[in-house]
């Protein structure tokens, strides 16, 4: 599913009065709010899941080609953990 298809689904959920422009604005607002908030705190949407920024510490690694030790720098990544009822959909 791409963004255009998601906007169409949001428009359908909002009802007959909603336009594609309104649905896209709503989707953009939600995504922007989550993106801004997750930088400083975890975002927990009850019944859906939790977005959280994870920090991976710097560590020693090996170059697979030469076997030489290399230093892997600290990194951050965005993690999503679905809620229990969303997880049951997948199982």
N, C-alpha and C positions, 0 to 999 in steps of 0.2 A: 504494500500500500504506500502510495506517495502522498505528499502534502495536499495536492488537489483533491484526491479521493477522500482524505480525512476531513477536509473542509466540507465536502459534500455530505459526509456522514453527520458532522456537527450541525450543518444546516437542517438536515432532516430531523435530528433530535430536538432542535429548537422550535420546530413547527413551521406552519405555512407562512407566518408573518416574517420570518427571518430571510434575509438575503444572503447571497454568497459573501458579499463584502462584510456583513455583520458577523457571519460565522468565522471568516478569516481573521477579523479583528479580535474576536473572542479567543480564538485559538492562539494567536500571536501574544495576546495579553497573558494568558495562562503560561505559555512557554517562557516568556520573558520573566515573569514573576518567579517561576521555579528556577530558572537559570541564575537570576540575581540572588535569590535566597540561599541556594545550595553552596554558594561561595563562602558563606559564614556559618551556616547551620544546616542540620539535616532537615529535609522537607518530608513530612509524614502525611500522606493522604489516606485517611482511614478508609478501609475497604478496597484500596487500590494498591498502595505500596509505599516504599520509602526511597527517596533519592538522597545519596550521601556522598560527599567528597572523601575519597580515601587517599592517604599519603603512604607511599611505599618508600622506605628508607634507602639510602645509598648502600650499595653492597659490592662485594668482590665477585667478579664473574670470570669466565674464560672465553677467549676467542676460539670458536669451534674449529676454525681452519688451522690455526697455528698452535693452539693450546696455551698461548700467553695469557697471564692474568690481566684483567682490565678492571677499571673502576666504573661501575654503573651508577650514574647520578640518581639522587632522590627524584621521585616523580609523583604526580597526582593524577587520579583518574576518578571519573564519575561512576558510582555504583548504584544499581537499582535492585531492590529486594521486594518482590511482590508480596502482597498480604496473603494470609492463609487461604482466604476464599478465592483469590485469583490463582494461587498455586494449585488449588484443587481442579481448576479448569484444565490445566496442562496434564495433570496426572491421569 
